[in-house]
Amino acid sequence: LLCFIIFLFIGFDSRLETTEYVYQNSKIPASFDNYKICQISDLHCKYFGNNNQTLLDAIQNMNPNIVVLTGDIVDEDHTDLGSIESLFSGLNELRIPTYYITGNHELEKDAAKQYAQLQTLMSTYGVIDLDQKTVALSMGEDSVYLTGGKWYSKYITMYLKLANPQDFNILLYHGADFFDLISDYNYDLILSGHIHGGIVRVPLLDIGLFGNTGEFMPQYVSGIYQNDSKTSTMIVSRGLGDSVTPRFFNRAGLVWMTLES
């Protein structure tokens, strides 16, 4: 009985955990060598510490060049956006440029009020709405390009533009399960979430059991993936918040990646 209680205690541990990736690509300009990106996905209005201080401390310790929010920051079941405001306010005080795209939960009919409040908070604290936009990130005379793909489920390819293959291109898109559709659009690095790491994970085997739409053992759950031609790489965050089914052996995941030329 004691062993079973310990097993459950460890399994339901949802404390913040940071995962680091090093991404190498010869297209990355030398001035972007050691450029750091922090990815926050699927927060669902959750708090980490008082006023999200635990989360903000983890981000500050990374000292990233930018923070990207890859969708489902709000949730239609949460009307209090205090968690979001404390995060945005803290990032603003740290003076870290922050970019945001929508996930499916921002665009649910029941989340219209929360989404409107979220847009107000972004405007107040300087978070850049990147839905269907591209910005140039510059270091000296060099640039790489960051594009936001608005959440359109399977219709994403109707709205996603081809990136210039001569440039180094990063795409923020919420749905990792659409990697096969978007991996041929010339984006070198795609940052996604949505799958919550498979919700229930098998210890030691690094396997996620469930997708958000009920599928068993989805293909893209957490970690780093490449398309068949190895021209596009996707990094999938396990996310921070919870879905209807609680996480099991699946701690909240904050992603930190370093670019290397």
SULKAUR-V750889 format. One record per residue. N is the residue number from 1. RES is the residue in one small letter. PSI is psi in whole degrees, 0 to 359 (NA if undefined). D_LAST is the distance of its C-alpha to the last C-alpha in Angstrom with 2 decimals. Layout:
# SULKAUR-V750889
n:res:psi:d_last
N:RES:PSI:D_LAST
N:RES:PSI:D_LAST
This chain:
# SULKAUR-V750889
n:res:psi:d_last
1:l:317:52.40
2:l:317:50.46
3:c:321:47.69
4:f:320:47.58
5:i:318:47.35
6:i:319:44.47
7:f:314:42.72
8:l:319:43.13
9:f:315:42.09
10:i:319:38.78
11:g:320:38.27
12:f:9:38.80
13:d:116:36.62
14:s:25:34.39
15:r:159:32.98
16:l:135:29.46
17:e:134:26.75
18:t:132:23.04
19:t:129:20.56
20:e:137:16.99
21:y:145:14.12
22:v:121:10.59
23:y:123:8.64
24:q:137:5.88
25:n:131:5.52
26:s:345:5.25
27:k:346:6.82
28:i:123:4.70
29:p:150:5.98
30:a:327:5.55
31:s:344:8.36
32:f:5:7.00
33:d:129:5.25
34:n:20:8.18
35:y:131:9.54
36:k:135:12.42
37:i:130:14.53
38:c:128:18.04
39:q:126:19.83
40:i:127:23.63
41:s:149:25.55
42:d:50:29.24
43:l:322:30.67
44:h:40:34.13
45:c:16:35.47
46:k:148:35.24
47:y:145:35.43
48:f:97:33.65
49:g:169:35.84
50:n:124:38.13
51:n:33:36.70
52:n:28:33.43
53:q:326:32.90
54:t:317:31.49
55:l:316:28.76
56:l:323:28.11
57:d:319:28.03
58:a:320:25.41
59:i:316:23.20
60:q:322:23.92
61:n:331:23.04
62:m:329:19.51
63:n:56:19.19
64:p:158:16.92
65:n:322:15.79
66:i:160:17.53
67:v:136:19.88
68:v:136:20.42
69:l:111:23.83
70:t:47:23.94
71:g:161:27.70
72:d:45:31.02
73:i:325:30.97
74:v:179:34.73
75:d:137:37.39
76:e:343:40.67
77:d:359:42.57
78:h:115:41.56
79:t:341:43.18
80:d:115:42.12
81:l:27:38.67
82:g:324:38.90
83:s:318:35.91
84:i:316:33.78
85:e:319:35.21
86:s:323:34.59
87:l:310:30.91
88:f:319:30.44
89:s:317:32.49
90:g:319:30.52
91:l:324:27.12
92:n:319:28.76
93:e:327:30.01
94:l:351:26.59
95:r:43:25.33
96:i:118:22.35
97:p:131:21.72
98:t:133:22.76
99:y:143:22.65
100:y:143:25.16
101:i:160:26.15
102:t:152:29.40
103:g:188:30.19
104:n:328:33.46
105:h:331:35.35
106:e:332:34.92
107:l:9:36.59
108:e:147:39.44
109:k:322:42.84
110:d:353:43.79
111:a:13:40.72
112:a:318:41.50
113:k:316:42.72
114:q:321:39.78
115:y:320:37.31
116:a:318:39.22
117:q:321:39.15
118:l:317:35.41
119:q:323:34.88
120:t:317:37.11
121:l:321:35.14
122:m:317:31.84
123:s:320:33.56
124:t:319:35.07
125:y:11:31.96
126:g:22:29.42
127:v:130:27.54
128:i:121:26.12
129:d:113:27.49
130:l:9:24.84
131:d:121:27.12
132:q:34:26.78
133:k:160:24.79
134:t:136:21.39
135:v:151:19.94
136:a:125:17.26
137:l:123:15.16
138:s:141:14.74
139:m:109:13.19
140:g:234:15.10
141:e:0:15.36
142:d:154:12.28
143:s:147:12.77
144:v:164:11.74
145:y:132:14.85
146:l:122:16.60
147:t:141:19.74
148:g:127:22.62
149:g:114:24.80
150:k:145:28.33
151:w:113:30.11
152:y:21:32.28
153:s:226:32.47
154:k:352:32.81
155:y:12:33.13
156:i:322:29.50
157:t:347:28.93
158:m:339:31.78
159:y:344:29.90
160:l:127:26.20
161:k:153:24.98
162:l:135:22.69
163:a:155:19.26
164:n:117:18.19
165:p:346:16.19
166:q:340:14.70
167:d:165:12.90
168:f:122:10.46
169:n:133:13.32
170:i:134:14.25
171:l:131:17.91
172:l:119:20.20
173:y:130:23.15
174:h:316:25.69
175:g:99:27.01
176:a:333:24.92
177:d:355:27.84
178:f:19:27.10
179:f:319:23.76
180:d:330:25.51
181:l:322:26.64
182:i:353:23.53
183:s:348:20.86
184:d:19:21.79
185:y:23:21.27
186:n:19:17.80
187:y:122:16.07
188:d:319:12.79
189:l:126:13.26
190:i:130:16.87
191:l:121:18.23
192:s:175:21.89
193:g:232:24.91
194:h:326:28.63
195:i:352:29.54
196:h:33:29.94
197:g:13:28.60
198:g:6:31.67
199:i:295:34.00
200:v:121:35.67
201:r:147:33.43
202:v:120:34.70
203:p:140:34.22
204:l:334:32.17
205:l:349:31.44
206:d:46:28.81
207:i:132:30.72
208:g:136:31.60
209:l:331:35.07
210:f:141:35.51
211:g:171:33.91
212:n:343:35.04
213:t:15:37.39
214:g:357:39.07
215:e:150:37.38
216:f:131:37.31
217:m:65:34.09
218:p:156:31.69
219:q:318:28.73
220:y:106:25.92
221:v:318:26.74
222:s:137:24.01
223:g:208:20.64
224:i:135:17.92
225:y:154:18.98
226:q:151:17.98
227:n:173:20.25
228:d:323:22.05
229:s:357:19.91
230:k:29:16.70
231:t:345:15.36
232:s:134:15.66
233:t:137:14.96
234:m:131:17.33
235:i:124:17.49
236:v:124:21.17
237:s:142:22.67
238:r:347:26.11
239:g:170:27.15
240:l:323:29.32
241:g:189:32.77
242:d:153:35.46
243:s:194:36.87
244:v:317:40.57
245:t:127:40.13
246:p:154:38.94
247:r:147:35.89
248:f:122:36.77
249:f:45:34.55
250:n:74:31.84
251:r:154:30.91
252:a:131:29.46
253:g:120:25.68
254:l:129:23.31
255:v:136:19.65
256:w:120:16.82
257:m:146:13.19
258:t:129:10.09
259:l:139:6.71
260:e:132:3.78
261:s:NA:0.00
